[in-house]
Amino acid sequence: MKEATRFEMMLVSGARELKHCRRAFIGFHWPVIASRIARHLYQPDMLCAYEGGFVEDCLTETMPTSNNDLILAQKATMCGDSLDTLFMLLRAGWIETSMLDGFMVDRYGNINSSCLGDYKKPKVRLAGSGGAADLAANSRRLIILSSATTPDRYPELVDYITSAGYLTGGDSRRLAGFKEGTGPSALINPFGRFVFDGETKEMYLEAVHPGVSVEEVRGSVVWPLRAADHVSEIEPATPEEIGIVREELAKARNRLYKLPD
């Protein structure tokens, strides 16, 4: 079996973040795949909530194509609406870990999935928030998954904040009125795992995936990226993990997910 690619390692590391999670809120795209991997390998009974109102604890054979896909209703514990999952479950504190896709992420963990350039006259209009803004606002533990590896996707400050991280750093999130104890906990991309400084709230490199150098990671962001005093190497994927990742990616491909080459 070939070793895991960096993209596959991102999914493995994302799944490992859910290893001890009993109740998760899953955003669309890579979080859907990572959560399925986690349930195959670590937490088969994990309850997963989605912005469309579904809560389920049984993996569907078919990969859902969105968080509103009726496939999720096949064995769902609850079929409600967005108010049920985003407010009754997430806002009330019932969710342990939330996971979001990060199209564009800045040094303070703010996510832009709305537009490139000025909001009123954008160069490109993106998909928008869905429930992502609510997850970013209310999650006690928020993990961001991003497949991006180039500086244009990691600006110093995003053009538009779709999902709020730590805004401009420091105490700015609390002063803006966000609930104490919320905000992104980590970002995982093909290079490794990033966390946020407790005081400045700036994102810094904590650990790298096998074969990745700190210099390479620093070249992938616009700002002068800090790194931990000792940047550890993340444990390589096991054959079992690689096998499950590739099975789930095959299902995603069959459902027309756009996957990296």
C-alpha positions in Angstrom: 0.0 0.0 0.0 1.3 3.4 -0.9 1.9 5.9 1.8 -0.7 8.5 2.5 -0.6 11.7 0.4 -0.6 15.0 2.2 -4.2 15.5 1.3 -5.1 12.0 2.7 -3.1 12.9 5.9 -5.2 16.0 6.3 -8.3 13.8 6.3 -6.7 11.4 8.7 -5.6 14.2 11.1 -9.1 15.7 10.9 -10.7 12.3 11.7 -8.3 11.9 14.7 -9.6 15.2 16.1 -13.0 13.4 16.5 -11.5 10.3 18.1 -13.0 11.0 21.5 -16.0 13.1 20.4 -19.5 11.8 21.2 -21.5 14.7 19.7 -20.3 16.6 16.6 -21.6 19.3 14.3 -20.4 18.6 10.8 -20.0 21.3 8.1 -20.0 20.4 4.4 -17.2 19.2 2.2 -14.0 17.8 3.8 -15.6 17.6 7.3 -18.2 15.2 6.0 -15.5 12.8 4.7 -13.4 13.3 7.9 -16.3 12.5 10.1 -17.1 9.4 8.2 -13.5 8.2 8.5 -13.7 8.9 12.3 -16.8 6.8 12.7 -15.4 3.9 10.8 -12.2 3.9 12.8 -12.7 5.4 16.3 -16.3 6.5 17.2 -18.9 4.3 15.4 -21.7 5.7 17.7 -20.8 9.4 17.4 -23.9 11.5 16.9 -23.5 14.0 14.0 -25.7 17.1 13.6 -26.0 19.0 10.3 -27.3 22.5 9.5 -30.2 21.1 7.5 -31.7 19.7 10.7 -30.6 16.1 10.6 -29.0 14.3 13.6 -27.8 10.7 12.9 -25.6 8.1 14.4 -25.6 5.5 11.7 -23.3 5.8 8.6 -25.2 5.8 5.3 -23.8 3.6 2.7 -24.0 6.5 0.2 -21.9 9.6 0.7 -24.2 12.6 1.1 -23.6 15.4 -1.3 -24.6 18.2 1.1 -25.8 18.7 4.7 -29.3 18.8 3.4 -29.1 15.6 1.4 -32.1 13.4 2.2 -29.8 10.4 2.3 -29.0 11.5 5.8 -32.6 11.0 6.8 -32.5 7.2 6.1 -31.5 6.2 9.6 -31.6 9.6 11.3 -32.2 10.0 15.0 -33.9 13.3 14.3 -35.2 15.1 11.2 -35.7 18.7 12.2 -34.7 22.0 10.7 -31.8 24.4 11.0 -33.3 26.1 14.1 -33.2 22.7 15.9 -29.6 21.9 15.2 -28.0 25.3 15.1 -29.8 26.6 18.2 -31.3 23.8 20.3 -28.1 21.7 20.0 -25.2 24.0 19.1 -26.1 27.3 20.8 -27.3 25.4 23.9 -23.8 23.8 24.3 -24.8 20.2 23.6 -22.2 19.8 20.8 -18.6 18.9 21.8 -16.8 19.5 18.6 -17.7 21.3 15.3 -15.8 21.0 12.1 -15.8 23.5 9.2 -14.3 23.7 5.8 -12.0 26.7 5.4 -11.8 28.0 1.8 -9.8 31.0 2.8 -8.4 31.6 6.3 -6.4 34.5 7.7 -3.9 34.7 10.6 -6.7 35.0 13.2 -8.8 32.1 12.0 -11.4 34.2 10.2 -12.9 32.3 7.2 -14.0 33.8 3.9 -16.4 31.8 1.8 -18.4 34.7 0.4 -16.4 36.7 -2.1 -13.0 37.7 -3.5 -12.5 41.4 -3.4 -15.1 44.0 -2.4 -18.3 42.4 -1.3 -20.5 44.7 -3.4 -18.4 44.3 -6.5 -16.5 41.1 -6.1 -14.0 39.6 -8.5 -15.6 36.2 -7.6 -18.8 35.4 -5.7 -18.3 32.3 -3.6 -20.9 29.9 -2.0 -21.5 31.9 1.2 -22.1 30.8 4.7 -24.9 28.3 5.0 -24.6 27.4 8.7 -20.9 28.1 8.9 -21.2 31.6 10.5 -23.3 30.0 13.3 -20.8 27.3 13.9 -17.9 29.8 14.1 -19.9 32.0 16.5 -21.1 29.3 18.9 -18.8 26.3 18.9 -16.9 25.4 22.0 -14.3 23.5 20.0 -14.0 24.3 16.4 -11.7 22.5 14.0 -11.1 24.0 10.5 -10.2 21.7 7.6 -8.6 23.3 4.6 -7.1 21.6 1.6 -5.4 24.9 0.5 -1.6 25.1 0.5 -0.9 28.5 -1.3 -0.5 32.0 0.0 -3.6 33.4 -1.9 -5.7 31.2 0.4 -4.0 32.3 3.6 -4.0 36.2 3.6 -3.1 38.3 6.5 -6.7 39.4 6.7 -9.6 38.0 4.6 -11.5 40.3 2.2 -14.7 39.4 3.9 -15.4 37.6 7.2 -18.0 34.9 6.6 -17.3 32.9 9.7 -15.7 34.8 12.5 -12.4 33.6 14.1 -10.6 35.9 16.5 -11.3 39.0 14.3 -8.2 41.2 14.7 -6.7 39.2 17.5 -6.2 39.8 21.2 -9.5 40.6 23.0 -11.4 41.6 19.8 -13.7 38.6 19.6 -14.9 39.0 23.2 -15.3 42.8 22.8 -17.4 42.1 19.7 -19.9 40.2 21.9 -19.1 36.6 21.0 -19.7 34.0 23.7 -16.8 33.3 26.0 -15.0 30.0 25.3 -15.8 30.0 21.6 -13.5 30.5 18.6 -11.4 28.2 16.4 -9.3 25.6 18.3 -7.1 24.3 15.4 -6.7 24.4 11.6 -5.6 21.3 9.8 -4.4 21.3 6.2 -2.2 19.1 4.1 0.9 20.5 5.7 0.0 19.9 9.4 -1.8 21.3 12.4 -2.0 24.9 13.4 -3.3 26.3 16.7 -4.0 29.8 18.2 -1.9 31.8 20.7 -3.8 32.2 24.0 -3.1 35.9 24.2 -2.6 37.3 20.6 -5.0 34.7 19.1 -2.6 34.5 16.1 -2.4 31.2 14.3 0.9 29.3 14.5 2.3 26.0 13.4 2.2 23.3 16.0 3.0 20.1 14.1 3.7 18.9 10.5 2.7 15.9 8.6 5.5 13.5 7.6 7.9 14.9 5.0 6.8 18.5 5.5 9.3 21.2 6.5 8.6 24.3 8.6 10.1 26.4 5.8 7.7 25.0 3.2 4.7 25.8 5.5 5.9 29.3 6.1 6.1 29.8 2.3 2.4 28.9 2.1 1.0 31.9 4.0 1.2 35.7 3.5 2.2 36.8 7.0 5.4 35.8 8.9 4.1 32.6 10.4 5.2 31.7 13.9 6.0 28.1 14.8 6.1 26.3 18.1 9.5 26.1 19.9 9.4 22.4 19.1 7.4 21.5 16.0 6.4 17.9 16.3 5.8 15.4 13.5 2.3 14.0 13.3 2.2 10.2 13.5 1.9 8.7 10.0 -1.3 7.1 8.8 -1.7 3.4 9.5 -2.6 1.0 6.7 -6.1 0.7 8.2 -6.5 4.5 8.2 -5.2 4.8 4.6 -7.6 2.0 3.5 -10.7 3.7 5.0 -9.7 7.1 3.7 -9.4 5.7 0.1 -12.7 3.9 0.4 -14.4 7.1 1.5 -12.7 9.1 -1.2 -13.9 6.6 -3.8 -17.5 7.1 -2.6 -17.0 10.9 -2.7 -15.7 10.7 -6.2 -18.7 8.6 -7.3 -20.9 11.4 -5.8 -19.0 14.0 -7.9 -17.1 15.6 -5.1 -14.2 17.6 -6.6 -11.1 16.1 -5.2 -7.4 17.1 -5.6 -5.5 15.3 -8.3 
